[in-house]
Amino acid sequence: KGTPIAAQLGAELRALTKAEKSRLGVSSGVYVSSVVKGIIAQQTNMQQGFVITTIDDSPVNTPEEIQQAMAAGGTKQIGGFYPGKRGMYYYNLNIDTNTLE
């Protein structure tokens, strides 16, 4: 049996609050509270504090939406930003569905 996608990603995620969305000027987003051992750490240089706004150009609002998008496997593009830094950042993840639950 495989590992659940949430554990495989290796990041602690939480939905942005209404106040955070307002302050950051976004309509969607999931906050990366921490990055630990897992796919994200292995394949990207994503840091704590990153705000994920899209997966493959589709908006995400909850950790569950991210997990659903990743569960399909294949290459996924994570889009988002670091509050206080200019510009958008994009990270590509290659998800192997053979190791998922």
Biopython code that builds the backbone (N, CA, C, O; Angstrom):
import numpy as np
from Bio.PDB.StructureBuilder import StructureBuilder

atoms = [
    (1, "LYS", "N", (0.836, -1.204, 0.000)),
    (1, "LYS", "CA", (0.000, 0.000, 0.000)),
    (1, "LYS", "C", (0.872, 1.256, 0.000)),
    (1, "LYS", "O", (1.948, 1.285, 0.597)),
    (2, "GLY", "N", (0.390, 2.272, -0.671)),
    (2, "GLY", "CA", (1.163, 3.509, -0.797)),
    (2, "GLY", "C", (0.972, 4.456, 0.370)),
    (2, "GLY", "O", (0.325, 4.139, 1.368)),
    (3, "THR", "N", (1.546, 5.602, 0.212)),
    (3, "THR", "CA", (1.478, 6.654, 1.219)),
    (3, "THR", "C", (0.424, 7.681, 0.805)),
    (3, "THR", "O", (0.342, 8.019, -0.375)),
    (4, "PRO", "N", (-0.385, 8.187, 1.741)),
    (4, "PRO", "CA", (-1.366, 9.214, 1.376)),
    (4, "PRO", "C", (-0.666, 10.429, 0.759)),
    (4, "PRO", "O", (0.453, 10.770, 1.143)),
    (5, "ILE", "N", (-1.333, 11.075, -0.201)),
    (5, "ILE", "CA", (-0.745, 12.203, -0.912)),
    (5, "ILE", "C", (-0.311, 13.318, 0.042)),
    (5, "ILE", "O", (0.734, 13.932, -0.174)),
    (6, "ALA", "N", (-1.082, 13.589, 1.079)),
    (6, "ALA", "CA", (-0.737, 14.666, 2.022)),
    (6, "ALA", "C", (0.628, 14.394, 2.652)),
    (6, "ALA", "O", (1.454, 15.300, 2.768)),
    (7, "ALA", "N", (0.860, 13.157, 3.052)),
    (7, "ALA", "CA", (2.138, 12.796, 3.669)),
    (7, "ALA", "C", (3.253, 12.820, 2.628)),
    (7, "ALA", "O", (4.378, 13.218, 2.930)),
    (8, "GLN", "N", (2.945, 12.396, 1.412)),
    (8, "GLN", "CA", (3.965, 12.376, 0.359)),
    (8, "GLN", "C", (4.431, 13.782, 0.001)),
    (8, "GLN", "O", (5.617, 13.992, -0.256)),
    (9, "LEU", "N", (3.514, 14.745, -0.019)),
    (9, "LEU", "CA", (3.895, 16.109, -0.375)),
    (9, "LEU", "C", (4.905, 16.670, 0.612)),
    (9, "LEU", "O", (5.828, 17.386, 0.221)),
    (10, "GLY", "N", (4.734, 16.350, 1.886)),
    (10, "GLY", "CA", (5.694, 16.790, 2.889)),
    (10, "GLY", "C", (5.587, 18.262, 3.226)),
    (10, "GLY", "O", (6.596, 18.925, 3.467)),
    (11, "ALA", "N", (4.372, 18.776, 3.243)),
    (11, "ALA", "CA", (4.165, 20.172, 3.620)),
    (11, "ALA", "C", (2.912, 20.274, 4.482)),
    (11, "ALA", "O", (1.920, 19.579, 4.261)),
    (12, "GLU", "N", (2.987, 21.153, 5.459)),
    (12, "GLU", "CA", (1.808, 21.441, 6.270)),
    (12, "GLU", "C", (1.106, 22.620, 5.603)),
    (12, "GLU", "O", (1.692, 23.686, 5.412)),
    (13, "LEU", "N", (-0.166, 22.402, 5.253)),
    (13, "LEU", "CA", (-0.929, 23.405, 4.506)),
    (13, "LEU", "C", (-2.173, 23.816, 5.267)),
    (13, "LEU", "O", (-2.756, 23.017, 6.001)),
    (14, "ARG", "N", (-2.581, 25.074, 5.089)),
    (14, "ARG", "CA", (-3.851, 25.520, 5.661)),
    (14, "ARG", "C", (-4.466, 26.572, 4.747)),
    (14, "ARG", "O", (-3.759, 27.319, 4.071)),
    (15, "ALA", "N", (-5.789, 26.617, 4.739)),
    (15, "ALA", "CA", (-6.504, 27.602, 3.933)),
    (15, "ALA", "C", (-6.230, 29.003, 4.474)),
    (15, "ALA", "O", (-6.070, 29.189, 5.680)),
    (16, "LEU", "N", (-6.177, 29.979, 3.582)),
    (16, "LEU", "CA", (-6.054, 31.374, 4.016)),
    (16, "LEU", "C", (-7.373, 31.827, 4.620)),
    (16, "LEU", "O", (-8.440, 31.407, 4.172)),
    (17, "THR", "N", (-7.305, 32.675, 5.626)),
    (17, "THR", "CA", (-8.524, 33.253, 6.196)),
    (17, "THR", "C", (-9.002, 34.369, 5.279)),
    (17, "THR", "O", (-8.255, 34.840, 4.421)),
    (18, "LYS", "N", (-10.260, 34.793, 5.465)),
    (18, "LYS", "CA", (-10.794, 35.921, 4.692)),
    (18, "LYS", "C", (-9.930, 37.161, 4.872)),
    (18, "LYS", "O", (-9.646, 37.879, 3.914)),
    (19, "ALA", "N", (-9.519, 37.401, 6.101)),
    (19, "ALA", "CA", (-8.699, 38.577, 6.405)),
    (19, "ALA", "C", (-7.347, 38.497, 5.685)),
    (19, "ALA", "O", (-6.866, 39.498, 5.154)),
    (20, "GLU", "N", (-6.740, 37.314, 5.669)),
    (20, "GLU", "CA", (-5.457, 37.148, 4.980)),
    (20, "GLU", "C", (-5.618, 37.373, 3.478)),
    (20, "GLU", "O", (-4.792, 38.041, 2.856)),
    (21, "LYS", "N", (-6.683, 36.815, 2.893)),
    (21, "LYS", "CA", (-6.930, 37.011, 1.463)),
    (21, "LYS", "C", (-7.076, 38.496, 1.154)),
    (21, "LYS", "O", (-6.526, 38.995, 0.172)),
    (22, "SER", "N", (-7.822, 39.195, 2.001)),
    (22, "SER", "CA", (-8.037, 40.627, 1.802)),
    (22, "SER", "C", (-6.717, 41.392, 1.893)),
    (22, "SER", "O", (-6.419, 42.231, 1.043)),
    (23, "ARG", "N", (-5.937, 41.100, 2.921)),
    (23, "ARG", "CA", (-4.661, 41.782, 3.142)),
    (23, "ARG", "C", (-3.671, 41.516, 2.007)),
    (23, "ARG", "O", (-2.903, 42.398, 1.622)),
    (24, "LEU", "N", (-3.697, 40.298, 1.479)),
    (24, "LEU", "CA", (-2.759, 39.910, 0.421)),
    (24, "LEU", "C", (-3.279, 40.242, -0.981)),
    (24, "LEU", "O", (-2.538, 40.160, -1.961)),
    (25, "GLY", "N", (-4.558, 40.615, -1.065)),
    (25, "GLY", "CA", (-5.134, 40.968, -2.357)),
    (25, "GLY", "C", (-5.356, 39.785, -3.281)),
    (25, "GLY", "O", (-5.189, 39.901, -4.495)),
    (26, "VAL", "N", (-5.733, 38.645, -2.713)),
    (26, "VAL", "CA", (-5.999, 37.447, -3.514)),
    (26, "VAL", "C", (-7.393, 36.911, -3.220)),
    (26, "VAL", "O", (-7.959, 37.179, -2.160)),
    (27, "SER", "N", (-7.944, 36.152, -4.166)),
    (27, "SER", "CA", (-9.267, 35.566, -3.963)),
    (27, "SER", "C", (-9.186, 34.090, -3.601)),
    (27, "SER", "O", (-10.178, 33.495, -3.180)),
    (28, "SER", "N", (-8.002, 33.499, -3.766)),
    (28, "SER", "CA", (-7.816, 32.092, -3.403)),
    (28, "SER", "C", (-6.409, 31.931, -2.843)),
    (28, "SER", "O", (-5.538, 32.780, -3.031)),
    (29, "GLY", "N", (-6.220, 30.826, -2.157)),
    (29, "GLY", "CA", (-4.866, 30.560, -1.676)),
    (29, "GLY", "C", (-4.815, 29.612, -0.500)),
    (29, "GLY", "O", (-5.734, 29.536, 0.316)),
    (30, "VAL", "N", (-3.703, 28.887, -0.441)),
    (30, "VAL", "CA", (-3.410, 27.951, 0.641)),
    (30, "VAL", "C", (-2.002, 28.274, 1.139)),
    (30, "VAL", "O", (-1.056, 28.350, 0.355)),
    (31, "TYR", "N", (-1.877, 28.463, 2.447)),
    (31, "TYR", "CA", (-0.622, 28.865, 3.074)),
    (31, "TYR", "C", (0.219, 27.633, 3.405)),
    (31, "TYR", "O", (-0.294, 26.645, 3.931)),
    (32, "VAL", "N", (1.503, 27.699, 3.097)),
    (32, "VAL", "CA", (2.438, 26.618, 3.428)),
    (32, "VAL", "C", (3.046, 26.945, 4.798)),
    (32, "VAL", "O", (3.928, 27.796, 4.913)),
    (33, "SER", "N", (2.554, 26.249, 5.832)),
    (33, "SER", "CA", (3.011, 26.496, 7.206)),
    (33, "SER", "C", (4.401, 25.945, 7.457)),
    (33, "SER", "O", (5.176, 26.519, 8.222)),
    (34, "SER", "N", (4.719, 24.825, 6.808)),
    (34, "SER", "CA", (6.051, 24.243, 6.944)),
    (34, "SER", "C", (6.300, 23.277, 5.799)),
    (34, "SER", "O", (5.364, 22.734, 5.212)),
    (35, "VAL", "N", (7.569, 23.070, 5.491)),
    (35, "VAL", "CA", (7.984, 22.094, 4.483)),
    (35, "VAL", "C", (8.907, 21.111, 5.194)),
    (35, "VAL", "O", (9.917, 21.498, 5.783)),
    (36, "VAL", "N", (8.541, 19.833, 5.129)),
    (36, "VAL", "CA", (9.341, 18.786, 5.764)),
    (36, "VAL", "C", (9.769, 17.789, 4.690)),
    (36, "VAL", "O", (9.689, 18.093, 3.500)),
    (37, "LYS", "N", (10.215, 16.623, 5.089)),
    (37, "LYS", "CA", (10.669, 15.607, 4.136)),
    (37, "LYS", "C", (9.504, 15.152, 3.248)),
    (37, "LYS", "O", (8.443, 14.778, 3.747)),
    (38, "GLY", "N", (9.714, 15.190, 1.937)),
    (38, "GLY", "CA", (8.674, 14.747, 1.015)),
    (38, "GLY", "C", (8.933, 15.265, -0.394)),
    (38, "GLY", "O", (9.998, 15.812, -0.677)),
    (39, "ILE", "N", (7.958, 15.091, -1.266)),
    (39, "ILE", "CA", (8.091, 15.451, -2.680)),
    (39, "ILE", "C", (8.426, 16.930, -2.855)),
    (39, "ILE", "O", (9.295, 17.274, -3.656)),
    (40, "ILE", "N", (7.753, 17.801, -2.120)),
    (40, "ILE", "CA", (7.998, 19.240, -2.279)),
    (40, "ILE", "C", (9.455, 19.577, -1.961)),
    (40, "ILE", "O", (10.097, 20.316, -2.707)),
    (41, "ALA", "N", (9.971, 19.047, -0.871)),
    (41, "ALA", "CA", (11.363, 19.312, -0.489)),
    (41, "ALA", "C", (12.342, 18.698, -1.492)),
    (41, "ALA", "O", (13.383, 19.286, -1.784)),
    (42, "GLN", "N", (12.012, 17.524, -2.014)),
    (42, "GLN", "CA", (12.904, 16.833, -2.943)),
    (42, "GLN", "C", (12.948, 17.511, -4.309)),
    (42, "GLN", "O", (14.006, 17.585, -4.934)),
    (43, "GLN", "N", (11.800, 18.007, -4.775)),
    (43, "GLN", "CA", (11.704, 18.473, -6.160)),
    (43, "GLN", "C", (11.689, 19.992, -6.328)),
    (43, "GLN", "O", (11.808, 20.480, -7.451)),
    (44, "THR", "N", (11.546, 20.746, -5.245)),
    (44, "THR", "CA", (11.481, 22.204, -5.358)),
    (44, "THR", "C", (12.302, 22.859, -4.250)),
    (44, "THR", "O", (12.829, 22.181, -3.369)),
    (45, "ASN", "N", (12.401, 24.180, -4.309)),
    (45, "ASN", "CA", (13.005, 24.920, -3.194)),
    (45, "ASN", "C", (11.939, 25.780, -2.518)),
    (45, "ASN", "O", (12.234, 26.851, -1.988)),
    (46, "MET", "N", (10.684, 25.290, -2.545)),
    (46, "MET", "CA", (9.583, 25.989, -1.889)),
    (46, "MET", "C", (9.884, 26.141, -0.402)),
    (46, "MET", "O", (10.369, 25.214, 0.246)),
    (47, "GLN", "N", (9.590, 27.319, 0.122)),
    (47, "GLN", "CA", (9.874, 27.622, 1.520)),
    (47, "GLN", "C", (8.592, 27.839, 2.316)),
    (47, "GLN", "O", (7.524, 28.096, 1.759)),
    (48, "GLN", "N", (8.729, 27.729, 3.628)),
    (48, "GLN", "CA", (7.635, 28.073, 4.533)),
    (48, "GLN", "C", (7.205, 29.508, 4.218)),
    (48, "GLN", "O", (8.043, 30.364, 3.935)),
    (49, "GLY", "N", (5.892, 29.763, 4.270)),
    (49, "GLY", "CA", (5.380, 31.102, 4.012)),
    (49, "GLY", "C", (4.860, 31.288, 2.598)),
    (49, "GLY", "O", (4.218, 32.295, 2.299)),
    (50, "PHE", "N", (5.134, 30.315, 1.716)),
    (50, "PHE", "CA", (4.639, 30.389, 0.342)),
    (50, "PHE", "C", (3.122, 30.293, 0.347)),
    (50, "PHE", "O", (2.547, 29.551, 1.143)),
    (51, "VAL", "N", (2.473, 31.041, -0.540)),
    (51, "VAL", "CA", (1.023, 30.956, -0.694)),
    (51, "VAL", "C", (0.737, 30.334, -2.058)),
    (51, "VAL", "O", (1.024, 30.927, -3.098)),
    (52, "ILE", "N", (0.168, 29.125, -2.037)),
    (52, "ILE", "CA", (-0.197, 28.434, -3.277)),
    (52, "ILE", "C", (-1.543, 28.992, -3.726)),
    (52, "ILE", "O", (-2.523, 28.934, -2.983)),
    (53, "THR", "N", (-1.590, 29.532, -4.939)),
    (53, "THR", "CA", (-2.848, 30.080, -5.460)),
    (53, "THR", "C", (-3.444, 29.211, -6.558)),
    (53, "THR", "O", (-4.659, 29.208, -6.753)),
    (54, "THR", "N", (-2.591, 28.462, -7.286)),
    (54, "THR", "CA", (-3.100, 27.623, -8.377)),
    (54, "THR", "C", (-2.339, 26.305, -8.484)),
    (54, "THR", "O", (-1.171, 26.201, -8.108)),
    (55, "ILE", "N", (-3.042, 25.306, -9.008)),
    (55, "ILE", "CA", (-2.433, 24.056, -9.453)),
    (55, "ILE", "C", (-2.840, 23.924, -10.914)),
    (55, "ILE", "O", (-4.029, 23.847, -11.223)),
    (56, "ASP", "N", (-1.870, 23.897, -11.805)),
    (56, "ASP", "CA", (-2.151, 23.841, -13.248)),
    (56, "ASP", "C", (-3.137, 24.938, -13.662)),
    (56, "ASP", "O", (-4.074, 24.680, -14.419)),
    (57, "ASP", "N", (-2.928, 26.137, -13.174)),
    (57, "ASP", "CA", (-3.736, 27.327, -13.500)),
    (57, "ASP", "C", (-5.160, 27.307, -12.956)),
    (57, "ASP", "O", (-5.944, 28.198, -13.282)),
    (58, "SER", "N", (-5.518, 26.320, -12.139)),
    (58, "SER", "CA", (-6.843, 26.298, -11.498)),
    (58, "SER", "C", (-6.693, 26.774, -10.058)),
    (58, "SER", "O", (-5.820, 26.288, -9.338)),
    (59, "PRO", "N", (-7.541, 27.731, -9.621)),
    (59, "PRO", "CA", (-7.429, 28.251, -8.251)),
    (59, "PRO", "C", (-7.659, 27.161, -7.206)),
    (59, "PRO", "O", (-8.470, 26.256, -7.403)),
    (60, "VAL", "N", (-6.932, 27.261, -6.091)),
    (60, "VAL", "CA", (-7.126, 26.347, -4.960)),
    (60, "VAL", "C", (-7.353, 27.157, -3.687)),
    (60, "VAL", "O", (-6.726, 28.195, -3.474)),
    (61, "ASN", "N", (-8.260, 26.662, -2.845)),
    (61, "ASN", "CA", (-8.608, 27.343, -1.603)),
    (61, "ASN", "C", (-8.403, 26.519, -0.353)),
    (61, "ASN", "O", (-8.394, 27.055, 0.755)),
    (62, "THR", "N", (-8.237, 25.206, -0.525)),
    (62, "THR", "CA", (-8.107, 24.334, 0.645)),
    (62, "THR", "C", (-7.005, 23.301, 0.400)),
    (62, "THR", "O", (-6.694, 22.978, -0.746)),
    (63, "PRO", "N", (-6.421, 22.787, 1.481)),
    (63, "PRO", "CA", (-5.445, 21.701, 1.328)),
    (63, "PRO", "C", (-6.058, 20.490, 0.607)),
    (63, "PRO", "O", (-5.373, 19.794, -0.142)),
    (64, "GLU", "N", (-7.351, 20.248, 0.841)),
    (64, "GLU", "CA", (-8.024, 19.115, 0.205)),
    (64, "GLU", "C", (-8.043, 19.264, -1.320)),
    (64, "GLU", "O", (-7.875, 18.282, -2.043)),
    (65, "GLU", "N", (-8.251, 20.503, -1.809)),
    (65, "GLU", "CA", (-8.247, 20.734, -3.253)),
    (65, "GLU", "C", (-6.863, 20.445, -3.838)),
    (65, "GLU", "O", (-6.746, 19.915, -4.944)),
    (66, "ILE", "N", (-5.829, 20.793, -3.097)),
    (66, "ILE", "CA", (-4.465, 20.503, -3.554)),
    (66, "ILE", "C", (-4.250, 18.996, -3.603)),
    (66, "ILE", "O", (-3.698, 18.474, -4.572)),
    (67, "GLN", "N", (-4.685, 18.301, -2.562)),
    (67, "GLN", "CA", (-4.522, 16.847, -2.527)),
    (67, "GLN", "C", (-5.274, 16.186, -3.674)),
    (67, "GLN", "O", (-4.763, 15.251, -4.289)),
    (68, "GLN", "N", (-6.492, 16.663, -3.972)),
    (68, "GLN", "CA", (-7.269, 16.096, -5.078)),
    (68, "GLN", "C", (-6.550, 16.308, -6.408)),
    (68, "GLN", "O", (-6.490, 15.400, -7.237)),
    (69, "ALA", "N", (-6.010, 17.498, -6.609)),
    (69, "ALA", "CA", (-5.298, 17.797, -7.854)),
    (69, "ALA", "C", (-4.059, 16.918, -8.003)),
    (69, "ALA", "O", (-3.749, 16.454, -9.100)),
    (70, "MET", "N", (-3.363, 16.697, -6.909)),
    (70, "MET", "CA", (-2.139, 15.897, -6.940)),
    (70, "MET", "C", (-2.423, 14.408, -7.094)),
    (70, "MET", "O", (-1.609, 13.674, -7.655)),
    (71, "ALA", "N", (-3.566, 13.961, -6.601)),
    (71, "ALA", "CA", (-3.898, 12.538, -6.611)),
    (71, "ALA", "C", (-3.972, 11.958, -8.023)),
    (71, "ALA", "O", (-3.805, 10.752, -8.207)),
    (72, "ALA", "N", (-4.222, 12.809, -9.021)),
    (72, "ALA", "CA", (-4.289, 12.337, -10.410)),
    (72, "ALA", "C", (-2.915, 11.940, -10.931)),
    (72, "ALA", "O", (-2.802, 11.207, -11.913)),
    (73, "GLY", "N", (-1.876, 12.426, -10.271)),
    (73, "GLY", "CA", (-0.519, 12.083, -10.674)),
    (73, "GLY", "C", (-0.041, 12.894, -11.875)),
    (73, "GLY", "O", (-0.747, 13.767, -12.379)),
    (74, "GLY", "N", (1.161, 12.586, -12.314)),
    (74, "GLY", "CA", (1.753, 13.299, -13.438)),
    (74, "GLY", "C", (2.457, 14.565, -12.983)),
    (74, "GLY", "O", (2.701, 14.759, -11.792)),
    (75, "THR", "N", (2.782, 15.424, -13.937)),
    (75, "THR", "CA", (3.464, 16.672, -13.633)),
    (75, "THR", "C", (2.439, 17.748, -13.324)),
    (75, "THR", "O", (1.518, 17.982, -14.106)),
    (76, "LYS", "N", (2.601, 18.396, -12.191)),
    (76, "LYS", "CA", (1.691, 19.453, -11.751)),
    (76, "LYS", "C", (2.483, 20.729, -11.563)),
    (76, "LYS", "O", (3.584, 20.709, -11.013)),
    (77, "GLN", "N", (1.919, 21.847, -12.023)),
    (77, "GLN", "CA", (2.555, 23.143, -11.816)),
    (77, "GLN", "C", (1.856, 23.854, -10.664)),
    (77, "GLN", "O", (0.652, 24.106, -10.710)),
    (78, "ILE", "N", (2.631, 24.172, -9.632)),
    (78, "ILE", "CA", (2.123, 24.903, -8.478)),
    (78, "ILE", "C", (2.478, 26.370, -8.675)),
    (78, "ILE", "O", (3.648, 26.711, -8.852)),
    (79, "GLY", "N", (1.476, 27.233, -8.645)),
    (79, "GLY", "CA", (1.711, 28.671, -8.779)),
    (79, "GLY", "C", (1.388, 29.377, -7.476)),
    (79, "GLY", "O", (0.492, 28.963, -6.740)),
    (80, "GLY", "N", (2.118, 30.438, -7.194)),
    (80, "GLY", "CA", (1.843, 31.194, -5.979)),
    (80, "GLY", "C", (2.867, 32.287, -5.776)),
    (80, "GLY", "O", (3.571, 32.685, -6.704)),
    (81, "PHE", "N", (2.938, 32.768, -4.543)),
    (81, "PHE", "CA", (3.836, 33.879, -4.249)),
    (81, "PHE", "C", (4.274, 33.836, -2.793)),
    (81, "PHE", "O", (3.703, 33.131, -1.960)),
    (82, "TYR", "N", (5.301, 34.613, -2.526)),
    (82, "TYR", "CA", (5.780, 34.804, -1.152)),
    (82, "TYR", "C", (5.350, 36.205, -0.730)),
    (82, "TYR", "O", (5.775, 37.184, -1.343)),
    (83, "PRO", "N", (4.512, 36.323, 0.312)),
    (83, "PRO", "CA", (4.086, 37.655, 0.759)),
    (83, "PRO", "C", (5.291, 38.560, 1.011)),
    (83, "PRO", "O", (6.247, 38.166, 1.679)),
    (84, "GLY", "N", (5.232, 39.768, 0.473)),
    (84, "GLY", "CA", (6.315, 40.725, 0.651)),
    (84, "GLY", "C", (7.357, 40.676, -0.446)),
    (84, "GLY", "O", (8.211, 41.559, -0.529)),
    (85, "LYS", "N", (7.299, 39.650, -1.296)),
    (85, "LYS", "CA", (8.238, 39.558, -2.422)),
    (85, "LYS", "C", (7.477, 39.811, -3.715)),
    (85, "LYS", "O", (6.285, 39.524, -3.821)),
    (86, "ARG", "N", (8.183, 40.349, -4.684)),
    (86, "ARG", "CA", (7.556, 40.661, -5.959)),
    (86, "ARG", "C", (7.451, 39.429, -6.845)),
    (86, "ARG", "O", (8.320, 38.557, -6.832)),
    (87, "GLY", "N", (6.367, 39.376, -7.615)),
    (87, "GLY", "CA", (6.244, 38.357, -8.648)),
    (87, "GLY", "C", (5.648, 37.040, -8.192)),
    (87, "GLY", "O", (5.521, 36.750, -7.002)),
    (88, "MET", "N", (5.288, 36.257, -9.201)),
    (88, "MET", "CA", (4.744, 34.923, -8.985)),
    (88, "MET", "C", (5.875, 33.904, -9.098)),
    (88, "MET", "O", (6.860, 34.122, -9.802)),
    (89, "TYR", "N", (5.715, 32.816, -8.406)),
    (89, "TYR", "CA", (6.664, 31.718, -8.442)),
    (89, "TYR", "C", (5.928, 30.471, -8.914)),
    (89, "TYR", "O", (4.761, 30.262, -8.583)),
    (90, "TYR", "N", (6.622, 29.649, -9.688)),
    (90, "TYR", "CA", (6.029, 28.408, -10.181)),
    (90, "TYR", "C", (6.976, 27.252, -9.895)),
    (90, "TYR", "O", (8.178, 27.327, -10.149)),
    (91, "TYR", "N", (6.400, 26.182, -9.358)),
    (91, "TYR", "CA", (7.174, 24.977, -9.066)),
    (91, "TYR", "C", (6.499, 23.803, -9.767)),
    (91, "TYR", "O", (5.276, 23.671, -9.726)),
    (92, "ASN", "N", (7.294, 22.954, -10.409)),
    (92, "ASN", "CA", (6.753, 21.748, -11.038)),
    (92, "ASN", "C", (7.026, 20.546, -10.148)),
    (92, "ASN", "O", (8.136, 20.355, -9.651)),
    (93, "LEU", "N", (5.985, 19.740, -9.960)),
    (93, "LEU", "CA", (6.111, 18.499, -9.191)),
    (93, "LEU", "C", (5.744, 17.341, -10.094)),
    (93, "LEU", "O", (4.793, 17.428, -10.871)),
    (94, "ASN", "N", (6.493, 16.260, -9.996)),
    (94, "ASN", "CA", (6.155, 15.046, -10.721)),
    (94, "ASN", "C", (5.645, 14.042, -9.697)),
    (94, "ASN", "O", (6.403, 13.566, -8.852)),
    (95, "ILE", "N", (4.363, 13.724, -9.776)),
    (95, "ILE", "CA", (3.721, 12.836, -8.808)),
    (95, "ILE", "C", (3.593, 11.434, -9.403)),
    (95, "ILE", "O", (2.963, 11.252, -10.444)),
    (96, "ASP", "N", (4.191, 10.452, -8.741)),
    (96, "ASP", "CA", (4.123, 9.067, -9.178)),
    (96, "ASP", "C", (2.939, 8.392, -8.476)),
    (96, "ASP", "O", (2.990, 8.125, -7.276)),
    (97, "THR", "N", (1.868, 8.117, -9.243)),
    (97, "THR", "CA", (0.655, 7.537, -8.636)),
    (97, "THR", "C", (0.873, 6.108, -8.155)),
    (97, "THR", "O", (0.069, 5.598, -7.375)),
    (98, "ASN", "N", (1.935, 5.454, -8.601)),
    (98, "ASN", "CA", (2.193, 4.085, -8.144)),
    (98, "ASN", "C", (2.568, 4.020, -6.663)),
    (98, "ASN", "O", (2.479, 2.962, -6.041)),
    (99, "THR", "N", (2.985, 5.149, -6.107)),
    (99, "THR", "CA", (3.368, 5.131, -4.688)),
    (99, "THR", "C", (2.291, 5.744, -3.791)),
    (99, "THR", "O", (2.482, 5.892, -2.584)),
    (100, "LEU", "N", (1.156, 6.098, -4.404)),
    (100, "LEU", "CA", (0.064, 6.703, -3.622)),
    (100, "LEU", "C", (-0.898, 5.643, -3.130)),
    (100, "LEU", "O", (-0.984, 4.544, -3.678)),
    (101, "GLU", "N", (-1.628, 6.007, -2.067)),
    (101, "GLU", "CA", (-2.673, 5.136, -1.542)),
    (101, "GLU", "C", (-3.891, 5.243, -2.402)),
    (101, "GLU", "O", (-4.896, 4.585, -2.133)),
]
sb = StructureBuilder()
sb.init_structure("model")
sb.init_model(0)
sb.init_chain("A")
sb.init_seg("    ")
for serial, (resi, resn, name, xyz) in enumerate(atoms, 1):
    if name == "N":
        sb.init_residue(resn, " ", resi, " ")
    sb.init_atom(name, np.array(xyz, "f"), 0.0, 1.0, " ", f" {name:<3s}", serial, name[0])
structure = sb.get_structure()
